[in-house]
């Protein structure tokens, strides 16, 4: 994993004691993505969680063609790789939550962590969007955004800056750090869960998330997601503001 520290944003790739204990509990992870289903034949195999909408439901912002590759190939690939990597290891009978918690501080298990975290990140990403999203956030979330950034527009602008300034592959997140809203970025499979923060929503900035539709225009993709797809109600739910 890339551990280069960004001077403007906190490094959310290292796991401290506070966040390890929180992550081990698994409460937030289970709530946010609903856990991964298991197969009837092999109880330890993780399955690709279903999309919360159809392949073409996010078009034209994200095309059905992009979704078929991103969800059907990349997300599925992480699930397949995870199942292979954990077979006949102490992680074989663990939930996704426990795998992430148990491998985040183990360099020898980086491949397991990367695939487990990418399964989680992608599932969270799909739920961070919805057809007909964007618009005005719910009142309670709007107030949080105003308190932290000054306005909803300023919060969105900071998210765009966070997403476009992430060098190479990674993720942009809106999180709660304690009671304060922040934007953070993670490289590769990094997740703010490992720093004890509460993710509210995320935008995937790996090239496979947008390149078929936007080529190198990452800012256009991020702006379109925020304006037309972002699921503020999901962020509200994750913030516990309902």
C-alpha positions as CSV (number, residue, x, y, z in Angstrom):
1,X,0.0,0.0,0.0
2,X,1.1,3.5,-0.7
3,X,1.9,5.2,2.6
4,X,3.0,8.6,1.2
5,X,1.7,11.3,3.5
6,X,-0.3,14.1,1.9
7,X,0.5,17.4,3.7
8,X,-3.0,18.6,3.3
9,X,-4.9,15.6,4.4
10,X,-4.5,13.1,7.2
11,X,-2.8,9.8,6.4
12,X,-5.5,7.1,6.9
13,X,-3.5,4.1,5.9
14,X,-2.1,3.2,9.4
15,X,-4.0,1.4,12.1
16,X,-3.7,2.7,15.6
17,X,-4.9,0.9,18.8
18,X,-8.1,2.9,19.1
19,X,-9.2,2.1,15.5
20,X,-8.1,-1.5,15.7
21,X,-10.4,-2.0,18.6
22,X,-13.2,-0.2,16.9
23,X,-12.7,-2.1,13.7
24,X,-12.6,-5.5,15.5
25,X,-16.0,-4.9,16.8
26,X,-17.3,-4.7,13.2
27,X,-20.4,-2.9,14.1
28,X,-20.1,0.0,11.6
29,X,-18.9,-2.2,8.8
30,X,-21.9,-4.5,9.1
31,X,-24.3,-1.6,9.3
32,X,-22.9,0.2,6.3
33,X,-22.7,-2.5,3.8
34,X,-24.9,-5.2,5.3
35,X,-22.2,-7.8,5.4
36,X,-21.4,-10.2,2.5
37,X,-23.7,-13.2,1.9
38,X,-22.3,-16.7,2.1
39,X,-22.8,-19.6,-0.3
40,X,-24.9,-22.5,0.8
41,X,-22.3,-25.0,-0.5
42,X,-19.3,-23.3,1.1
43,X,-20.1,-21.3,4.2
44,X,-16.7,-19.5,4.1
45,X,-16.9,-18.2,0.5
46,X,-17.8,-14.5,0.1
47,X,-20.2,-13.6,-2.6
48,X,-20.4,-10.5,-4.7
49,X,-23.1,-8.4,-3.1
50,X,-26.0,-7.4,-5.5
51,X,-26.0,-3.8,-6.8
52,X,-28.7,-1.6,-5.2
53,X,-29.9,-0.7,-8.8
54,X,-29.6,-1.9,-12.3
55,X,-26.5,-1.8,-14.5
56,X,-27.8,1.2,-16.5
57,X,-29.5,3.0,-13.7
58,X,-26.7,5.5,-13.2
59,X,-26.4,6.4,-16.9
60,X,-25.5,8.8,-18.4
61,X,-23.1,9.8,-15.5
62,X,-21.8,6.2,-15.3
63,X,-22.7,4.1,-18.3
64,X,-23.9,0.5,-18.3
65,X,-20.7,-0.4,-20.1
66,X,-18.5,1.0,-17.2
67,X,-20.7,-0.8,-14.7
68,X,-20.4,-4.1,-16.5
69,X,-16.6,-4.0,-16.2
70,X,-16.3,-2.2,-12.8
71,X,-18.9,-4.3,-11.0
72,X,-18.9,-7.5,-13.0
73,X,-15.1,-7.8,-13.5
74,X,-13.2,-5.7,-11.0
75,X,-15.5,-6.0,-7.9
76,X,-16.1,-9.7,-8.7
77,X,-12.4,-10.2,-9.2
78,X,-11.6,-8.9,-5.7
79,X,-14.2,-11.3,-4.2
80,X,-12.7,-14.2,-6.2
81,X,-9.2,-13.3,-5.2
82,X,-10.1,-13.0,-1.5
83,X,-11.7,-16.4,-1.4
84,X,-8.5,-17.9,-3.0
85,X,-6.2,-16.1,-0.6
86,X,-8.0,-17.0,2.6
87,X,-8.5,-20.6,1.8
88,X,-6.7,-22.9,4.3
89,X,-5.6,-19.9,6.4
90,X,-6.8,-18.7,9.8
91,X,-9.0,-16.1,7.9
92,X,-10.9,-18.8,6.0
93,X,-13.8,-18.8,8.5
94,X,-13.8,-15.1,9.3
95,X,-16.2,-12.5,8.3
96,X,-15.1,-9.7,5.9
97,X,-15.0,-7.3,8.9
98,X,-12.6,-9.5,10.9
99,X,-10.4,-10.1,7.9
100,X,-9.9,-6.4,7.4
101,X,-9.2,-5.8,11.1
102,X,-6.8,-8.8,11.3
103,X,-4.7,-8.0,8.3
104,X,-4.4,-4.2,8.3
105,X,-1.3,-4.3,10.5
106,X,0.3,-7.4,8.9
107,X,2.6,-6.7,5.9
108,X,2.8,-10.4,5.2
109,X,-1.0,-10.4,4.6
110,X,-1.1,-7.3,2.4
111,X,-2.7,-9.1,-0.5
112,X,-5.5,-10.4,1.7
113,X,-6.1,-7.0,3.2
114,X,-6.1,-5.3,-0.3
115,X,-8.7,-7.6,-1.6
116,X,-10.9,-7.7,1.5
117,X,-10.8,-3.9,1.7
118,X,-11.5,-3.5,-2.0
119,X,-14.6,-5.7,-1.6
120,X,-15.8,-3.5,1.2
121,X,-14.9,-0.2,-0.5
122,X,-16.7,-1.1,-3.7
123,X,-19.8,-2.2,-1.9
124,X,-19.8,1.1,0.1
125,X,-19.2,3.0,-3.2
126,X,-22.3,1.5,-4.9
127,X,-24.4,2.6,-1.9
128,X,-22.9,6.1,-1.9
129,X,-24.8,6.7,-5.2
130,X,-28.3,6.3,-6.4
131,X,-30.3,7.2,-9.5
132,X,-31.6,10.8,-9.2
133,X,-29.1,11.6,-6.4
134,X,-27.3,14.8,-5.7
135,X,-29.3,17.9,-4.9
136,X,-29.8,19.3,-1.4
137,X,-28.6,17.2,1.5
138,X,-31.0,16.4,4.4
139,X,-31.2,19.2,7.0
140,X,-29.2,17.4,9.7
141,X,-26.4,16.6,7.3
142,X,-26.5,20.0,5.7
143,X,-25.9,21.6,9.1
144,X,-22.9,19.3,9.7
145,X,-21.5,20.4,6.3
146,X,-22.0,24.0,7.1
147,X,-20.4,23.7,10.5
148,X,-17.3,22.0,9.0
149,X,-16.9,23.7,5.6
150,X,-19.1,26.8,5.7
151,X,-21.6,25.6,3.1
152,X,-22.7,22.6,1.1
153,X,-21.0,24.0,-2.0
154,X,-17.7,24.4,-0.1
155,X,-18.0,20.8,1.1
156,X,-18.5,19.5,-2.4
157,X,-15.6,21.6,-3.6
158,X,-13.4,20.1,-1.0
159,X,-14.5,16.6,-2.0
160,X,-13.6,17.4,-5.6
161,X,-10.2,18.7,-4.6
162,X,-9.6,15.6,-2.4
163,X,-10.6,13.2,-5.3
164,X,-8.6,15.0,-8.0
165,X,-5.5,15.4,-5.9
166,X,-5.3,11.7,-5.0
167,X,-2.2,10.6,-7.1
168,X,-2.9,7.4,-9.0
169,X,-5.4,4.9,-7.7
170,X,-7.5,5.4,-4.6
171,X,-10.6,6.8,-3.0
172,X,-12.1,10.1,-1.8
173,X,-14.2,10.0,1.4
174,X,-16.5,12.1,3.4
175,X,-16.0,11.0,7.0
176,X,-16.8,11.8,10.6
177,X,-13.6,12.1,12.7
178,X,-15.2,12.2,16.1
179,X,-18.0,14.7,15.6
180,X,-16.3,16.6,12.8
181,X,-16.9,16.2,9.1
182,X,-13.7,15.9,7.0
183,X,-12.7,14.8,3.6
184,X,-9.8,12.3,3.3
185,X,-8.2,10.3,0.6
186,X,-6.8,6.9,0.6
187,X,-4.4,5.2,-1.8
188,X,-5.1,1.9,-3.5
189,X,-7.3,-0.2,-1.1
190,X,-6.9,2.1,1.9
191,X,-10.0,2.8,4.0
192,X,-10.6,5.3,6.8
193,X,-11.9,2.5,8.9
194,X,-8.4,1.6,9.8
195,X,-7.9,5.1,11.4
196,X,-11.0,5.0,13.5
197,X,-13.0,7.4,11.3
198,X,-16.6,6.8,10.3
199,X,-17.0,6.7,6.5
200,X,-20.2,8.5,5.3
201,X,-19.7,8.1,1.5
202,X,-16.9,7.5,-1.0
203,X,-16.0,8.2,-4.6
204,X,-13.8,5.7,-6.4
205,X,-11.0,7.4,-8.3
206,X,-9.3,4.3,-9.7
207,X,-9.2,4.8,-13.5
208,X,-11.5,1.8,-14.1
209,X,-14.2,3.7,-12.3
210,X,-14.4,6.4,-15.0
211,X,-12.0,6.0,-17.9
212,X,-14.4,4.4,-20.4
213,X,-16.8,7.4,-19.9
214,X,-14.5,10.3,-19.1
215,X,-11.0,9.2,-20.2
216,X,-8.5,11.4,-18.2
217,X,-11.2,13.9,-17.1
218,X,-11.4,12.8,-13.4
219,X,-12.7,16.1,-12.2
220,X,-15.7,15.9,-14.6
221,X,-16.5,12.4,-13.3
222,X,-16.3,13.4,-9.7
223,X,-18.4,16.6,-10.2
224,X,-21.1,14.7,-12.1
225,X,-21.3,12.1,-9.3
226,X,-21.7,14.8,-6.7
227,X,-24.2,16.8,-8.7
228,X,-26.3,13.9,-10.0
229,X,-25.8,10.6,-8.1
230,X,-24.4,11.1,-4.6
231,X,-26.6,9.5,-2.0
232,X,-26.8,12.1,0.8
233,X,-29.4,9.9,2.7
234,X,-26.8,7.1,2.9
235,X,-24.3,9.6,4.4
236,X,-27.0,10.7,6.8
237,X,-27.6,7.2,7.9
238,X,-23.9,6.4,8.4
239,X,-23.5,9.6,10.4
240,X,-26.3,8.4,12.8
241,X,-28.2,11.7,12.2
242,X,-31.6,10.1,11.3
